């Protein structure tokens, strides 16, 4: 794969909107994919946030290796960042967010000596990490429009979801900044990049290699193979035959094999997996 450098031009507009909202936020919820919690961060965010408190929400934790998720929580702590494993499609998991936010910001409230009001949070994240699901779960059935909030620019929407927490409307999609081929492949595997941006065969080959090295038994069982200890093209053919991805005349339909694999990878068909570990960083 040639050097990959993807950064949409409209990100400048998104960043300006983010800076405007940050002025009114007490905390930022940075949503990442727990299967690749470093690669699914936006590298520009640290510079934009400055000293603004943030919680890294390691979403889709139910799809990731639990021990590795715990290790990444410690990894982020060593970097001075607080991380919280999360399953945004679970209301029980979402309910943990408010206590975590409250305890994390109590010092801030005391230090700033400001009168009591709900904490204001801003949710950010790159595509397909579950940012919208987090917002929807937080807002679900508990929406109270704040209306004219003092000192906040009128075009910003603020929604009260709890007596102690308000959400400031999101500035839109925070696209990843990618200058590494490996990061691009990880993001493409997780569905955080549009499929046309990186050749599909290269993404699938990276996925095959990852599963062969780290999760060979899960890989073998998913496609009912005798072994995955074979060359990449042999794997394509074996999976194609097992999954019925065969054209007229008996030729393997490689496009169908790739589409099936990517769907399986992104939907927990191999169990709890990671696209990166702490040692990778």
Residue pairs with C-beta under 8 A, 6 or more apart in sequence:
1 181
1 184
1 185
1 198
1 199
1 202
3 179
3 181
4 178
4 179
4 180
4 181
4 184
4 197
4 198
5 178
5 179
6 175
6 176
6 177
6 178
6 184
6 193
6 197
7 175
7 177
7 178
8 175
11 44
11 174
11 175
11 177
14 171
14 172
14 173
14 174
14 175
15 44
15 48
17 171
17 172
18 48
18 122
18 124
18 171
18 174
19 48
20 153
20 156
20 171
21 122
21 156
21 168
21 169
21 171
22 28
22 48
22 49
22 52
22 122
24 120
24 151
24 152
24 153
24 156
24 158
24 168
25 52
25 120
25 121
25 122
25 168
26 53
26 105
26 108
26 119
26 120
26 121
27 52
27 53
27 54
27 55
27 101
27 104
27 105
27 119
27 120
27 121
27 122
28 49
28 52
28 53
28 54
28 55
28 121
28 122
28 123
28 124
29 54
29 55
29 57
29 97
29 121
29 122
29 123
29 124
29 134
30 41
30 45
30 54
30 55
30 56
30 57
30 124
30 125
31 57
31 59
31 88
31 123
31 124
31 125
31 129
31 130
31 131
31 134
32 38
32 40
32 41
32 56
32 57
32 58
32 59
32 125
32 129
33 40
33 58
33 59
33 60
33 128
33 129
33 130
33 190
33 192
34 58
34 59
34 60
34 61
34 63
34 64
34 69
34 72
34 85
34 86
35 60
35 63
35 64
35 190
35 273
35 274
35 275
36 186
36 187
36 190
36 274
36 275
36 276
37 56
37 58
37 69
37 72
37 76
37 83
37 276
38 72
38 276
38 280
38 281
39 183
39 186
39 187
39 275
39 276
40 125
40 126
40 129
40 176
40 187
40 190
40 192
41 56
41 126
42 124
42 125
42 126
42 174
42 175
42 176
42 177
43 176
43 177
44 177
45 124
45 174
53 104
53 105
53 108
54 81
54 82
55 82
55 83
55 84
55 97
55 100
55 101
55 104
56 76
56 81
56 82
56 83
56 84
57 83
57 84
57 86
57 88
57 97
57 134
58 64
58 69
58 72
58 73
58 83
58 84
58 85
58 86
59 86
59 87
59 88
59 129
59 130
59 133
59 134
60 87
60 88
60 129
60 130
61 69
61 85
61 86
61 87
61 93
62 87
62 90
62 268
62 272
63 268
63 272
63 273
64 272
64 273
64 274
65 272
65 273
65 274
66 272
68 274
68 277
68 278
69 85
70 85
71 277
71 278
72 83
72 278
73 83
73 84
73 85
75 278
75 281
76 82
76 83
77 83
82 104
84 96
84 97
84 100
86 93
86 94
86 96
86 97
86 134
87 93
88 94
88 130
88 133
88 134
88 137
89 130
89 133
89 137
91 137
91 140
94 134
94 137
94 138
97 138
98 162
98 164
98 165
101 119
101 121
101 165
102 119
102 164
105 119
109 116
118 160
118 162
118 163
118 164
118 165
118 166
119 164
119 165
119 166
120 158
120 166
120 167
120 168
121 165
121 166
121 167
121 168
122 167
122 168
122 170
123 131
123 134
123 135
123 138
123 167
123 170
124 131
124 170
124 171
124 174
125 131
125 134
125 174
126 173
126 174
126 175
126 176
126 187
126 192
127 173
127 175
127 176
127 192
127 193
128 190
128 191
128 192
129 192
131 170
135 167
135 170
138 161
138 165
138 167
139 159
139 161
139 167
142 161
142 162
143 159
143 160
143 161
144 159
144 160
144 161
145 157
145 159
145 160
146 158
146 159
146 160
146 166
148 154
149 158
152 158
156 168
156 169
157 168
157 169
158 166
158 167
158 168
158 169
159 166
159 167
159 169
160 166
161 167
176 183
176 187
176 192
176 193
178 184
178 187
178 193
184 193
184 197
184 198
185 198
185 202
185 203
185 206
186 206
186 275
186 276
187 193
188 195
188 197
188 198
188 203
189 203
189 206
189 207
189 210
189 262
189 265
189 266
189 275
190 266
190 275
191 262
191 266
195 203
195 262
200 255
200 258
200 262
201 254
201 258
203 262
204 257
204 258
204 261
204 262
205 232
207 261
207 262
207 265
208 219
208 232
208 235
208 261
209 232
210 275
211 218
211 219
211 228
211 270
211 273
212 219
212 228
212 229
212 235
214 273
214 274
215 270
215 271
215 273
216 228
216 229
218 270
218 271
218 273
219 225
219 228
219 270
220 226
220 227
220 228
222 264
222 269
222 270
223 238
223 239
223 242
223 243
224 242
225 238
225 239
225 242
228 235
230 238
236 252
236 254
236 257
237 252
239 245
239 257
239 260
239 261
240 246
240 252
240 253
240 254
240 256
240 257
241 252
243 256
243 257
243 260
245 252
245 253
245 254
245 256
245 257
245 260
246 252
246 253
247 253
263 269
264 270
265 273
